[in-house]
Amino acid sequence: MVRVALVGLGFMGRMHLSIYGKISNVQITALCDSREESLDLSKSGGGNIEVGEMTTDVSKARLFTDYKKMLAEGGFDYVDLCVQTSLHKDFSVMALKAGYDVFCEKPMALTTEEADEMIKVSKETGKLLTIGQCLRFWPMYVKIKELLDSKTYGKVISAEFSRYSPTPTWSVNNWIMDSRLSGNAALDLHIHDVDIIQFYFGKPQGVNSSGEVSAGGGFGHISTIYDYPDKTVTSVGNWLCSDSFPLIMRALIVLENGVINLDTSQSDALTVYENGKGKFTPVLDSEDGYYFELKSFAQNVETRKEPTVVTSESARDSLAVALAEIESAKMKKKVSL
Ligand SMILES: NC(=O)c1ccc[n+]([C@@H]2O[C@H](COP(=O)([O-])OP(=O)(O)OC[C@H]3O[C@@H](n4cnc5c(N)ncnc54)[C@H](O)[C@@H]3O)[C@@H](O)[C@H]2O)c1
């Protein structure tokens, strides 16, 4: 049994907690949030994705409002960090130095220097570190990766990714709308597409971005053209949509012999259009990426194997690309990588 300490019980912490109930070899043995009211699990933590029913067994969990006290008392194998992004580096480093493996939510940190320190301490302590870049585990996106890698439809000609969301309103003290704490949509929301683009196509040679500054500073909208020598790749991240608009994720990939269309606003979210054969909707696992990423990390902890799908280095590289996009949008010119 892998014992987990879950830290930060807002939107994502509650999401993770609901998922742990489905993973058989995991036991929650500590829950920590600096706000006592967040430890009351009967209340919702908000968010732009529905949190599943809370059936997870927390009967063995000790409750903490002080993170350092929790680390000192121990009684768990890894720490799952769902706190605000500005705490990711310090909380990860403290846990690693205290002798625990760490699953830390995305984005890895606010700067590459912070991310490098997290990686360095993970190596020095020999403790595992992964980041919640969940799209690499999300069945729709995993299927696309399989199709691209198999070369079934030939070479990719163009790929367009987007993520549109209503403006987040749930975060504690509205930290998410303070760019200094979250990086605004250009980092917080858009990092998902930045990371999946690296996963599919590797690191681009440069980025050319344009953004719209929104409340709290930083970019609430960002559009980017990625520089690849053999294909055109673009993306958009935007959380300036009205509150009645749903979170929508899209990916439209045109290949020599087919088109892959992911659009979560459609009932068949993933459709493949084959040259000369018509279209089909791949059968996908009903569990989501949060389930697979957490299950996978629990297995890493149990077997002492380094994560291979999301490595701390891959998450650091995605952060570097997203930060280059922000720089490009600010300077209004291309940034080379
Ligand atoms: N993977 C995804 O799809 C996804 C989606 C949403 C958020 N996130 C990430 O998850 C993280 C948390 O976001 P959220 O939306 O859940 O925020 P949130 O504000 O809803 O929750 C954060 C929680 O951390 C607690 N907290 C703050 N300081 C603390 C401290 N010192 N010690 C212990 N607890 C503390 C807060 O009280 C709050 O309950 C962010 O990094 C965000 O980017 C990831």
The ligand as an SDF file (V2000), in Angstrom:
LIG
                    3D

 44 48  0  0  0  0  0  0  0  0999 V2000
   -3.8780   19.6400  -13.7640 N   0  0  0  0  0  0  0  0  0  0  0  0
   -4.9140   20.4180  -13.9040 C   0  0  0  0  0  0  0  0  0  0  0  0
   -5.7420   20.2200  -14.7950 O   0  0  0  0  0  0  0  0  0  0  0  0
   -5.1160   21.5590  -12.9510 C   0  0  0  0  0  0  0  0  0  0  0  0
   -6.3660   22.1960  -12.8810 C   0  0  0  0  0  0  0  0  0  0  0  0
   -6.5260   23.2240  -11.9420 C   0  0  0  0  0  0  0  0  0  0  0  0
   -5.4590   23.6150  -11.1400 C   0  0  0  0  0  0  0  0  0  0  0  0
   -4.2530   23.0020  -11.2630 N   0  0  0  0  0  0  0  0  0  0  0  0
   -3.0950   23.4290  -10.4590 C   0  0  0  0  0  0  0  0  0  0  0  0
   -3.2970   23.0090   -9.1050 O   0  0  0  0  0  0  0  0  0  0  0  0
   -2.7450   23.9670   -8.1970 C   0  0  0  0  0  0  0  0  0  0  0  0
   -3.8420   24.3970   -7.2230 C   0  0  0  0  0  0  0  0  0  0  0  0
   -4.8790   25.0600   -7.9420 O   0  0  0  0  0  0  0  0  0  0  0  0
   -6.3940   25.0930   -7.3980 P   0  0  0  0  0  0  0  0  0  0  0  0
   -7.2280   25.5660   -8.5340 O   0  0  0  0  0  0  0  0  0  0  0  0
   -6.7310   23.8120   -6.7500 O   0  0  0  0  0  0  0  0  0  0  0  0
   -6.2790   26.2480   -6.2990 O   0  0  0  0  0  0  0  0  0  0  0  0
   -7.2150   26.4560   -5.0320 P   0  0  0  0  0  0  0  0  0  0  0  0
   -7.0330   27.8750   -4.6000 O   0  0  0  0  0  0  0  0  0  0  0  0
   -8.5980   25.9820   -5.3260 O   0  0  0  0  0  0  0  0  0  0  0  0
   -6.5970   25.4770   -3.9290 O   0  0  0  0  0  0  0  0  0  0  0  0
   -5.3390   25.7080   -3.3330 C   0  0  0  0  0  0  0  0  0  0  0  0
   -5.4330   25.1930   -1.9010 C   0  0  0  0  0  0  0  0  0  0  0  0
   -4.1270   25.3170   -1.2880 O   0  0  0  0  0  0  0  0  0  0  0  0
   -4.3180   25.7500    0.0460 C   0  0  0  0  0  0  0  0  0  0  0  0
   -3.0960   26.3910    0.5610 N   0  0  0  0  0  0  0  0  0  0  0  0
   -2.6360   27.6470    0.2890 C   0  0  0  0  0  0  0  0  0  0  0  0
   -1.5020   27.8720    0.9940 N   0  0  0  0  0  0  0  0  0  0  0  0
   -1.2480   26.7340    1.6950 C   0  0  0  0  0  0  0  0  0  0  0  0
   -0.2280   26.3510    2.6080 C   0  0  0  0  0  0  0  0  0  0  0  0
    0.7580   27.2110    2.9460 N   0  0  0  0  0  0  0  0  0  0  0  0
   -0.2830   25.1190    3.1710 N   0  0  0  0  0  0  0  0  0  0  0  0
   -1.2730   24.2540    2.8640 C   0  0  0  0  0  0  0  0  0  0  0  0
   -2.2970   24.5700    1.9960 N   0  0  0  0  0  0  0  0  0  0  0  0
   -2.2680   25.7920    1.4390 C   0  0  0  0  0  0  0  0  0  0  0  0
   -5.4780   26.7380   -0.0530 C   0  0  0  0  0  0  0  0  0  0  0  0
   -6.0850   26.9750    1.2230 O   0  0  0  0  0  0  0  0  0  0  0  0
   -6.4000   26.0070   -1.0390 C   0  0  0  0  0  0  0  0  0  0  0  0
   -7.3220   25.1620   -0.3680 O   0  0  0  0  0  0  0  0  0  0  0  0
   -2.2060   25.1110   -9.0750 C   0  0  0  0  0  0  0  0  0  0  0  0
   -0.8270   24.9680   -9.2680 O   0  0  0  0  0  0  0  0  0  0  0  0
   -2.9500   24.9490  -10.3960 C   0  0  0  0  0  0  0  0  0  0  0  0
   -2.2440   25.4300  -11.5060 O   0  0  0  0  0  0  0  0  0  0  0  0
   -4.0720   21.9710  -12.1300 C   0  0  0  0  0  0  0  0  0  0  0  0
  1  2  1  0
  2  3  2  0
  2  4  1  0
  4  5  1  0
  4 44  2  0
  5  6  2  0
  6  7  1  0
  7  8  2  0
  8  9  1  0
  8 44  1  0
  9 10  1  0
  9 42  1  0
 10 11  1  0
 11 12  1  0
 11 40  1  0
 12 13  1  0
 13 14  1  0
 14 15  2  0
 14 16  1  0
 14 17  1  0
 17 18  1  0
 18 19  2  0
 18 20  1  0
 18 21  1  0
 21 22  1  0
 22 23  1  0
 23 24  1  0
 23 38  1  0
 24 25  1  0
 25 26  1  0
 25 36  1  0
 26 27  1  0
 26 35  1  0
 27 28  2  0
 28 29  1  0
 29 30  1  0
 29 35  2  0
 30 31  1  0
 30 32  2  0
 32 33  1  0
 33 34  2  0
 34 35  1  0
 36 37  1  0
 36 38  1  0
 38 39  1  0
 40 41  1  0
 40 42  1  0
 42 43  1  0
M  CHG  2   8   1  16  -1
M  END
$$$$
